[in-house]
Amino acid sequence: MKINVDIECSPEEARAFFGLPNVAPMQDAVMQEVQERVMASMKGTDAETLMKTWMPAGIAGLEQMQKMFWQAFGQGAGKDSSK
């Protein structure tokens, strides 16, 4: 035997029926605090600081990577031309 029961109610009504606490005010307060902290940290950063954070090696690292690519391309081109 199989019995299906469909109940139409809002999430708030279901929470109250099962006796669960209303955590919406706490969630709102936590989200407000998170938003304030994120906005405060964004105000204190500029483009140079972000680039230093994202790319710790800086321009020297980019130049080194570019040299590595050119060497790899040069070696590959040298092998193809010798065939």
C-alpha positions in Angstrom: 0.0 0.0 0.0 1.3 3.4 -0.9 -0.1 6.7 0.5 0.9 10.1 -0.7 0.0 13.2 1.2 0.6 16.7 -0.3 0.7 19.6 2.1 0.8 23.1 0.8 2.4 25.5 3.2 5.1 28.2 3.3 8.5 27.5 4.7 7.7 29.6 7.7 4.6 27.6 8.4 6.5 24.3 8.1 9.2 25.5 10.4 6.7 26.6 13.0 4.8 23.3 12.7 8.0 21.3 13.4 9.0 23.6 16.2 12.2 24.9 14.6 13.5 28.3 15.6 13.3 31.3 13.4 16.9 32.1 12.4 16.1 34.8 9.8 17.0 37.7 12.1 20.3 36.1 13.0 21.1 35.4 9.3 20.3 39.0 8.4 22.6 40.3 11.2 25.4 38.0 10.1 25.0 39.0 6.4 25.1 42.7 7.3 28.3 42.2 9.3 29.9 40.3 6.4 28.9 43.0 3.9 30.3 45.7 6.2 33.6 43.9 6.5 33.9 43.2 2.8 33.1 46.8 1.9 35.7 48.1 4.5 38.4 45.9 3.2 37.6 47.0 -0.4 37.9 50.6 0.5 41.5 50.1 1.8 42.8 48.5 -1.3 44.0 50.1 -4.5 45.0 48.6 -7.8 48.7 48.4 -7.0 48.1 46.5 -3.7 45.7 44.1 -5.5 48.3 43.3 -8.2 51.0 42.7 -5.5 48.7 40.3 -3.7 47.6 38.5 -6.8 51.1 38.4 -8.4 53.7 38.1 -5.7 56.6 37.8 -8.2 55.5 40.9 -10.0 56.8 42.0 -13.4 60.0 39.9 -12.9 57.9 36.7 -12.8 56.1 37.7 -15.9 59.3 38.4 -17.8 60.8 35.1 -16.7 57.6 33.3 -17.9 57.8 35.1 -21.2 61.5 34.1 -21.6 60.6 30.5 -20.9 57.8 30.5 -23.5 60.1 32.0 -26.1 62.8 29.4 -25.4 60.2 26.6 -25.7 58.9 28.1 -29.0 62.5 28.5 -30.3 63.4 24.9 -29.5 60.2 23.6 -31.1 60.8 25.7 -34.2 64.4 24.5 -34.4 63.3 20.9 -34.3 60.7 21.4 -37.0 63.1 23.2 -39.4 65.7 20.4 -39.1 63.3 17.7 -40.5 
